[in-house]
Amino acid sequence: MDQEFLDKMKEKLLEQRRTLLQSLSEQSEDMRNLVKTVDSGDEADVASDVIDRQLLNSLGTQDANTLKKIDNAIDRINQHKYGICLVCGKEIPKERLEILPYALMCIDCANAEERRNR
């Protein structure tokens, strides 16, 4: 993947992360204080930060999973492994990543995984 696309995806992921954390912080004062501690780090180090257990316990399962996926995707960008399917090792199409920037699998592998989980 070219660096320009990776930079674009990283910014998109960071924006999604900020939006999710902002939404969560608006829910209550306690959540706002927890989000401040998590979101205060340098953006380059965001993926390596460990999210406070209290925050994860306070999040809904879906929000917690989305936040973890976003952080993992940022980490994969930093490790030069972004956009590679974790199952088959093929490159995930850019079109898929633009729609779902934290995708772990190509469409074929994601569909196969979904069928197995039914």
N, C-alpha and C positions, 0 to 999 in steps of 0.2 A: 504494500500500500504506500502511496506517495505521502510525503510529510504534510503537504497542504491538507489532504483529506483527514489525516490523523489529527492535525491541529483543530480542524473544524469539528470533528467528532468529540474531541476532548472538551472543547468549549461547550458543545451541546450537552454533554454529560454533566459538566460542572453546573450549567444553567439548570438542568433538570434537578440536580442535587440541591441547589440553592432554593428552587421553587418548592420542592418537597419539604425541605427543612423550614422554610418560611411558613408554609401552610401548617405544619405541625406546631410551630412556635406560636401561631395565632390561636391555637386551641386552648391554651391555659398558661398561667404564669410559670408554673413548675416546668412545663415543656419548654417555654421560652428560655428559661435559665439553662436547661440541659442542652438545648440547641446552640446557645452561645458558646458553651464549652467545647462542643464538637466542631462548630463552624469557625472557630477563631484561628485555626491553623493556616499555614501557608498553602495556597491552592495546589502547588506542585507536590505537596506532601499529603494532600487530602486522602488519597487512596491508601496510604500507609498508616493513616491514623486508625486507632482502634476506637470504635464507637462505644461510648459509655454503656455498660450493661443496663443501667437504669433507663436510658433512652430506648434501647431496644425492647425492654420489657413494657415500656409505655406505648410503644408504637403498635399499630394494628399489624397483623401478620403480613398483609399485602404490602403495606408501606415499608416495613422492615426488610422484606425480601427485595423490594424494588431498590431501596437504598443500598443494600449489600450488592446487588447486581451492578448498580452504577459504580460503586467503589471498586468492584472487581474489574469492570471494564476499563476504568481509569488506570488501575494497576497493570492490566494487560497492555495498554498503550505504552506505559512507562517501561515495560519489559520487552517491548517490540514483539508482542504475541497477539495483538489485537486483530480481529477479523479472521482468525483461523478457527475453524470448527473444532470443538473439543472432542468430537466423536470420530470424524473421518479425516481430519487434518487438512481439508481443502479450504480454500479461501471463501469466506462468506461474501456474497455479492454486496457491493456498495449500496445498492438500492435497498436491500434488507437492513443494513446498518443505519441508513438514513432514517428509516421508519422506526426501527428498534435498535438504538445505538448500543444497548447492552446485551444484544443477542450473543448466545454462547455457541449456537449451532447453525449450520446451514438449514435451509428449508426442508430438504429431504430428511436429514437426521432429526430435526425438530418434529416433523410429522410422524416419523417412525417412533420417536419417544412418546409422543402423545397417544398413538395407537396402543403402545405397550401399557400405558398408564390407565387405560379405560377399563 
